[in-house]
């Protein structure tokens, strides 16, 4: 769970900006975008395979 505490005289806009940055860092926004539409099981499988091949190529 992501929590953002105020820092002194920090405005709401600055806190929101920090919150968005933390969400991006955690990968939350990417996950939300991916789950916002239905993905067929075959597409999920293909995506996972591409991800694993990409990981293996990095080593």
C-alpha positions as CSV (number, residue, x, y, z in Angstrom):
1,X,0.0,0.0,0.0
2,X,1.3,3.4,-1.0
3,X,1.1,6.2,1.6
4,X,2.1,9.8,1.2
5,X,2.6,12.0,4.2
6,X,2.7,15.8,4.0
7,X,6.0,17.6,4.2
8,X,5.7,20.9,6.0
9,X,3.9,23.4,3.8
10,X,3.5,21.0,0.9
11,X,0.5,21.7,-1.4
12,X,-2.0,19.1,-2.4
13,X,-0.7,19.2,-6.0
14,X,2.8,18.4,-4.9
15,X,1.6,15.5,-2.8
16,X,-0.4,14.2,-5.7
17,X,2.6,14.4,-7.9
18,X,4.7,12.4,-5.4
19,X,1.9,9.9,-5.2
20,X,1.7,9.4,-8.9
21,X,5.5,9.0,-9.1
22,X,5.4,6.3,-6.4
23,X,2.6,4.5,-8.2
24,X,4.7,4.6,-11.4
25,X,7.7,3.3,-9.6
26,X,5.7,0.4,-8.1
27,X,4.3,-0.5,-11.5
28,X,0.8,0.1,-10.4
29,X,-0.2,2.3,-13.3
30,X,1.1,-0.2,-15.8
31,X,-0.9,-2.9,-14.1
32,X,-4.1,-0.9,-14.1
33,X,-3.7,0.0,-17.8
34,X,-3.2,-3.7,-18.6
35,X,-6.2,-4.8,-16.6
36,X,-8.5,-2.1,-18.0
37,X,-9.5,-4.3,-20.9
38,X,-10.0,-8.0,-21.4
39,X,-7.0,-10.0,-22.5
40,X,-7.5,-13.4,-23.9
41,X,-5.7,-16.3,-22.2
42,X,-3.7,-16.9,-25.4
43,X,-2.5,-13.3,-25.4
44,X,-1.5,-13.6,-21.7
45,X,0.5,-16.6,-22.5
46,X,2.3,-14.9,-25.5
47,X,3.0,-11.8,-23.3
48,X,4.5,-14.0,-20.5
49,X,6.6,-15.9,-23.1
50,X,7.9,-12.7,-24.6
51,X,8.7,-11.4,-21.1
52,X,10.7,-14.5,-20.2
53,X,12.6,-14.5,-23.4
54,X,13.5,-10.9,-22.9
55,X,14.7,-11.7,-19.3
56,X,16.8,-14.6,-20.6
57,X,18.4,-12.3,-23.3
58,X,19.4,-9.8,-20.6
59,X,21.7,-12.3,-18.9
